[in-house]
Amino acid sequence: MLDEGALAISVPAPEWKSTRPPGSVFFRRDIAGQPFSRPLVRALDLVASACAHAGFEPAFVARPEIFTHGESLAWLMAKLGPVRDHLSFSDGATIKLIPGLRNHVFFYGLGRRADAEALDRLKRRFPELFVAMRSQVNSALRIGSGVEAPAPIAIEGAALSARMPTFYPIAFHAYSPAEGLRREGHGGSRTQLPSGFDEVTYVPLTEASLGDPDFMRSIASLYDAHYFAPARGLVLRVPEAIGASSELEDRLEACITALVEGGSRAPLARARNAWLASEDVSATALAGASSAANFLAHDTFDFWRAPPADYRRFRSRKVVARRNRNLNDEFEHLIDALCGAGTEILWRDVAGEAP
């Protein structure tokens, strides 16, 4: 996709919000300051960086669905010149196609519950869209029975977010999970973890993972085990957003609620060795708290948000993956490419999901 020296890309219509594209074909410099969502900006940065490394700048196509045939399609082809590939950034609700080009798709928001649910609907209703895709970027999703999935390709992450995390101690309340956070969380927040732990386990949660009962039961059990093992630290990074809200309070409260609903039996008193992190935490940052850091993530985490070298700094790397949702061999190869060889995949079957 990137070896032809040219690429057309398109983004979902909802990302434009109340503004309009500057034209039918344009470049990213033409939309400087456009308030796209953080996941889309991160994905655009990733692809733009890969294109720059290959020596070219990708072109944006606004509303590619209107260029279906005849004069309109001929006009677009003339404007795009040497472009032979089109990458559709998708929020799961639809996939854009440009006839005559090799089409690819990047599901950049799989960690968002709305995106994951929209993609499930799309796979059920319009499986033929996936047949037209040459590849899927940074995912290895299974489409369904009798439908060949697009071939996965990996574009490695380039740099972790520079935002500094704040760490909030996990605290429950007898009648309201949110009340425990309000009473004790803010008073014990800190910008650095204490040192001296034998090991620290880092779990970047996604909104979609909070809605996975089996996964959250395992995280609740992990929290309970750490609560009674003070020499071991636990850091749960909260999702970037909960629904339409990116407010920190909503993100923290959603995680506390998910731990309670996951069946945690830990005491109400706040943990001294377990925190919710407001932003990404690198293995290097965790090294200040312990010489050994472990990584555990749900398969909806966007592994491309950091380079493989960052993941390799963890002593162990594990990914909980749903067998019916992912192509087994392809997903394992993809994770090796994004996180480094030796990342362990913890496969599980999910009742009710179509293979």
C-alpha angles and dihedrals in degrees: 000000000000098000096077095072095239138065138178119210135188133192130208117275094238089064090068090061109176097347131080131228113261092238145329094281122025145136134252093256087063091063101041109157095022105151099233118165117274093248091053093046089051091049092047090050090051095051094040090053092050090049092048089051087053090050105254144084120237120235124228121228116201117214097351089183090079092061098074106134147326123030096349092055092044089052091051093049090052091051093048094049111179095012113126100161133062124195115201113204102211134196089197095259095094144345121229121224132196112200114232094026130092103256125214132175135217115194094200099174106049090134091064114089094220092053093048092049092046091051091051089054092047092052091052098044105034110022089152089073090067093051088062092056118098093198146350116230118229095346135085100198122172110227103197146276112325095004118110111224121227113263112265118239127185128225106186121229117256108199139358121241112279092216112120115233127229116212120221121192114240111247132170131204127212095238107015127034090202093053092060089056093048094048100045111006102075094041091059099039117129140179095223133040119241116253133233103068120141088224141346126215118208121202118181104204124206128202088246092052090055087061094052104094096195093050094047091049088057092048091048089052089048090053092049091051092050093047090066095040104066093179090066123071129210128198121186113190110213121230119267091242142003108217108311093339124095092174111134093226091058092047094049094045092049090057094047090049091049091052091051092046088047088065103256112179097188118130120268094246111099118264117251094206105036128076145173111232119212094210141017116301119207126218087244091058091048090052089075090064098042140357090234123056127178128202125213125173143167118243090251091066113111099239091184091072090089133034121257090250090065092053093047089063089071116092091223133013123198132175124195105216133182111232095208093050100048137049100248104216094033093050092051091051090047093052090048089054095047101036105022133266115295097044106144118230114210101203122200135172120235118213114233097022114119115237 
